[in-house]
């Protein structure tokens, strides 16, 4: 080693430089550790959001694949709502080439018959021009001649949590001005 090594002043300066370097290195290490912690938490939060989004998408996909059916709770709600209203006559239309639509139509038919309605399921290939129907549609030929049982039926189904819409349509089944169309799954 050189002569500087034997000098108190030189060795003290080297010592102070090393201490300063150690202090800076410690601060950099502490800041890096803090950064790793903060970024790690953000990564975890984003992964959680991504996982939740993926789970929601999977749930939606499973729902779309699952056949529509009236639950016991929905059946009870519809029956209770219709018990105090006049009984009606209706044809429940299902799509011929959709076993899922037909089974769901049978669910509505069963509920309506249980409360005294005159109901039957009528499979139909097509309803006319345009795209095939989706969802549940309460169709009537003449909106000016609405039987008193139609609005309670519409409300009962809607209040049971089933998405339903009302439409004016030409007579879909001969001699039946009111139909409940169970279209394809939306």
C-alpha positions as CSV (number, residue, x, y, z in Angstrom):
1,X,0.0,0.0,0.0
2,X,1.1,3.5,-0.7
3,X,2.2,6.2,1.7
4,X,-1.4,7.5,1.9
5,X,-2.2,4.4,4.0
6,X,0.0,5.5,6.7
7,X,-1.5,9.0,6.8
8,X,-4.3,9.5,9.4
9,X,-5.8,12.2,7.3
10,X,-6.0,10.0,4.1
11,X,-7.3,7.0,5.9
12,X,-10.0,9.2,7.7
13,X,-11.1,10.5,4.3
14,X,-11.4,7.0,2.9
15,X,-13.3,5.9,6.0
16,X,-15.7,8.9,5.7
17,X,-16.2,8.2,2.0
18,X,-17.0,4.5,2.7
19,X,-19.4,5.5,5.5
20,X,-21.1,8.0,3.1
21,X,-21.2,5.3,0.4
22,X,-22.7,2.8,3.0
23,X,-25.3,5.4,4.0
24,X,-26.3,6.1,0.4
25,X,-26.4,2.4,-0.3
26,X,-28.6,1.9,2.8
27,X,-31.0,4.7,1.7
28,X,-31.1,3.3,-1.9
29,X,-31.8,-0.2,-0.4
30,X,-34.5,1.2,1.9
31,X,-36.1,3.1,-1.0
32,X,-35.9,0.0,-3.3
33,X,-37.5,-2.1,-0.5
34,X,-40.3,0.5,-0.1
35,X,-40.8,0.6,-3.9
36,X,-41.0,-3.2,-4.1
37,X,-43.6,-3.2,-1.3
38,X,-45.7,-0.5,-2.9
39,X,-45.5,-2.0,-6.4
40,X,-46.1,-5.5,-5.0
41,X,-49.3,-4.3,-3.3
42,X,-50.4,-2.6,-6.6
43,X,-49.7,-5.9,-8.5
44,X,-51.8,-7.8,-6.0
45,X,-54.6,-5.3,-6.3
46,X,-54.6,-5.5,-10.1
47,X,-54.4,-9.3,-10.0
48,X,-57.4,-9.3,-7.7
49,X,-59.4,-7.0,-10.0
50,X,-58.3,-9.2,-13.0
51,X,-59.3,-12.4,-11.1
52,X,-62.7,-10.9,-10.2
53,X,-63.3,-9.8,-13.8
54,X,-62.3,-13.2,-15.0
55,X,-64.6,-14.9,-12.5
56,X,-67.5,-12.6,-13.5
57,X,-66.9,-13.4,-17.2
58,X,-66.9,-17.1,-16.4
59,X,-70.1,-16.7,-14.3
60,X,-71.8,-14.9,-17.2
61,X,-70.6,-17.6,-19.6
62,X,-71.9,-20.4,-17.3
63,X,-75.2,-18.5,-17.1
64,X,-75.5,-18.4,-20.9
65,X,-74.8,-22.1,-21.2
66,X,-77.3,-23.0,-18.5
67,X,-80.8,-23.7,-19.6
68,X,-83.4,-21.1,-18.5
69,X,-85.9,-22.5,-15.9
70,X,-88.3,-21.0,-13.6
71,X,-87.1,-21.4,-10.0
72,X,-89.4,-22.6,-7.3
73,X,-89.3,-19.0,-5.9
74,X,-90.3,-17.5,-9.3
75,X,-93.1,-20.1,-9.6
76,X,-94.4,-19.1,-6.2
77,X,-94.3,-15.4,-7.0
78,X,-96.1,-15.7,-10.3
79,X,-98.8,-18.0,-8.7
80,X,-99.4,-15.6,-5.8
81,X,-99.7,-12.6,-8.1
82,X,-102.1,-14.4,-10.4
83,X,-104.3,-16.0,-7.8
84,X,-106.2,-12.8,-7.1
85,X,-106.7,-11.9,-10.8
86,X,-109.1,-13.3,-13.5
87,X,-108.0,-16.4,-15.2
88,X,-107.1,-16.1,-18.8
89,X,-106.5,-18.1,-22.0
90,X,-103.1,-18.1,-23.6
91,X,-100.8,-20.1,-25.9
92,X,-97.2,-20.4,-24.8
93,X,-95.0,-20.5,-27.9
94,X,-91.7,-22.3,-28.0
95,X,-89.1,-22.5,-30.7
96,X,-89.4,-26.0,-32.4
97,X,-85.6,-26.3,-32.9
98,X,-84.8,-25.4,-29.3
99,X,-85.3,-28.0,-26.5
100,X,-84.3,-25.3,-24.0
101,X,-87.0,-22.9,-25.2
102,X,-89.6,-25.7,-25.2
103,X,-88.7,-26.7,-21.6
104,X,-88.9,-23.1,-20.4
105,X,-92.2,-22.7,-22.2
106,X,-93.5,-25.8,-20.3
107,X,-92.4,-24.1,-17.0
108,X,-94.7,-21.1,-17.8
109,X,-97.5,-23.4,-19.0
110,X,-97.3,-25.4,-15.8
111,X,-97.5,-22.3,-13.6
112,X,-100.4,-20.9,-15.5
113,X,-102.4,-24.2,-15.4
114,X,-101.7,-24.4,-11.7
115,X,-103.6,-21.2,-11.1
116,X,-106.5,-22.1,-13.4
117,X,-105.6,-20.6,-16.7
118,X,-106.3,-22.3,-20.0
119,X,-102.9,-22.7,-21.4
120,X,-101.0,-24.9,-23.9
121,X,-97.5,-25.0,-25.4
122,X,-97.3,-24.6,-29.2
123,X,-93.9,-25.1,-30.8
124,X,-93.4,-22.9,-33.9
125,X,-90.6,-23.0,-36.4
126,X,-90.6,-19.3,-37.3
127,X,-92.8,-16.4,-36.3
128,X,-92.3,-14.5,-39.6
129,X,-89.8,-12.4,-41.3
130,X,-86.7,-11.1,-39.5
131,X,-84.5,-12.6,-36.9
132,X,-85.9,-15.3,-34.5
133,X,-87.2,-14.0,-31.2
134,X,-85.1,-14.0,-28.1
135,X,-86.2,-13.7,-24.5
136,X,-89.8,-13.7,-23.3
137,X,-92.4,-11.7,-25.2
138,X,-96.0,-11.2,-24.3
139,X,-97.6,-10.7,-27.8
140,X,-101.0,-9.4,-28.5
141,X,-102.8,-8.8,-31.7
142,X,-104.9,-5.8,-30.7
143,X,-103.5,-3.5,-28.0
144,X,-106.9,-1.7,-27.9
145,X,-108.6,-4.9,-26.8
146,X,-106.4,-6.1,-24.0
147,X,-108.1,-8.7,-21.8
148,X,-108.1,-7.8,-18.0
149,X,-105.7,-10.7,-17.2
150,X,-102.8,-9.6,-19.5
151,X,-101.4,-6.7,-17.4
152,X,-101.4,-8.8,-14.2
153,X,-99.6,-11.7,-16.1
154,X,-97.0,-9.3,-17.5
155,X,-96.4,-7.8,-14.0
156,X,-96.3,-11.2,-12.3
157,X,-93.6,-12.5,-14.6
158,X,-91.6,-9.3,-14.5
159,X,-91.8,-9.1,-10.7
160,X,-90.6,-12.7,-10.5
161,X,-87.3,-11.5,-12.0
162,X,-87.9,-12.7,-15.5
163,X,-87.0,-10.2,-18.3
164,X,-90.2,-9.8,-20.4
165,X,-91.4,-7.4,-23.0
166,X,-94.8,-6.7,-24.5
167,X,-95.3,-6.4,-28.2
168,X,-98.1,-5.9,-30.7
169,X,-97.9,-8.7,-33.2
170,X,-100.1,-10.3,-35.8
171,X,-102.0,-13.4,-34.6
172,X,-99.3,-16.0,-34.1
173,X,-101.6,-18.9,-33.5
174,X,-105.0,-19.3,-35.2
175,X,-107.9,-18.2,-32.9
176,X,-105.4,-17.1,-30.2
177,X,-105.0,-13.3,-29.9
178,X,-102.7,-13.5,-26.9
179,X,-99.4,-15.5,-26.8
180,X,-96.4,-15.8,-24.5
181,X,-93.4,-16.3,-26.8
182,X,-90.5,-18.1,-25.2
183,X,-87.8,-17.2,-27.7
184,X,-84.2,-18.3,-27.9
185,X,-81.8,-17.4,-25.1
186,X,-80.6,-13.8,-25.5
